[in-house]
Amino acid sequence: MQRDIAQRALLAVVAAVVLWSASSLFVRAAESDALVFTTYRLWFALPPLLVIVMFRARRGHATSFRPPEVSTPRWLLLLLGAGFFFVSGAATAFIAFGLTRLLDVTLIGALQPVLIIAFAVAFLGETVPAGHLVRAAFAIGGTIFVALVASSSGTWSLRGDLVAVLSLVLNAGWFLYGRVLRTNFVIDPFAFMLGTLTSAAVIMTPVALLTHGDLSISHRGLFFAACTMVSGTTAHVLMVWAHRYVPTSLSSPLLLGEPPLVAAGAWVFFGEAVTGLEMLGSAVVVGSLWGLVRSPELEEVEEPAPDPAPPA
């Protein structure tokens, strides 16, 4: 029985990777202002998350929206911090998807384990074998190589790649911030995500209004915002469930399937052909990160409080 559950959990991780890859394609296909698009994507996610939390409450799960030992004002401030990291990481990723090649954005985002392990070394006292440093160097170097090779393409943009780097940092910040909260406070992960996305939507709405003037969006953009909500939120829920049965050393390598899936989708739907050199560089990046995501240092950061993977 336990083996069957573990196999279903691995399938859930694979499904989440496919859904997050689809989300990247949906964002590009929307052809909408990234901040307005992000605003709708966030508000659309709240009703289904609320239904999930209410359903879990009826099933007897502890779904408190606030840890009992934390005052309401303090918890609201902490959720605002979580919402800031979540929405800033998501919005900058969506902006990057519209500015440069999808392969570049996903490869840069895949470097998150490098930042997480650096955090583990700096703040958790972990020691890193020399082999990890070599893998990290190859992963970063391979990503830079792919970007340089792609620079002759009409869809490549240095600005877009730099925004993707900013998104990488912010998403790593969300990952670590969420782990700190989940480690220090006992709260249902779905209730936590609902609170985070609510605060993210509250933050994003006035920002979009100030920068765009209004929240107008085309029917096409609205459709793909709904598609992104369905795929992204479903992927988050699958990962939350799967992390109960699958160790990080098994689930994290599967997440590295996103760059090739997105590259294939970008080629099929948007004509972003990948050259042999880009495929070689991407293989170096994914191969280097494979060793990093299976490292005990990453397990140390993730194990105490499994949460959804970075936002999409």
Secondary structure, DSSP 8 states (H G I E B T S, - for coil): -HHHHHHHHHHHHHHHHHHHHHHHHHHHHH-S-HHHHHHHHHHHHHHHHHHHHHHHHHTT----SS-TTS-HHHHHHHHHHHHHHHHHHHHHHHHHHHHS-HHHHHHHHTTHHHHHHHHHHHHS-----HHHHHHHHHHHHHHHHHHHHHTTSTT--HHHHHHHHHHHHHHHHHHHHHHHHHHHS---HHHHHHHHHHHHHHHHHHHHHHHHSS----HHHHHHHHHHHHHHHHHHHHHHHHTTTS-HHHHHHHHTTHHHHHHHHHHHHH-----HHHHHHHHHHHHHHHHHHTSHHHHHHHTTS----S--
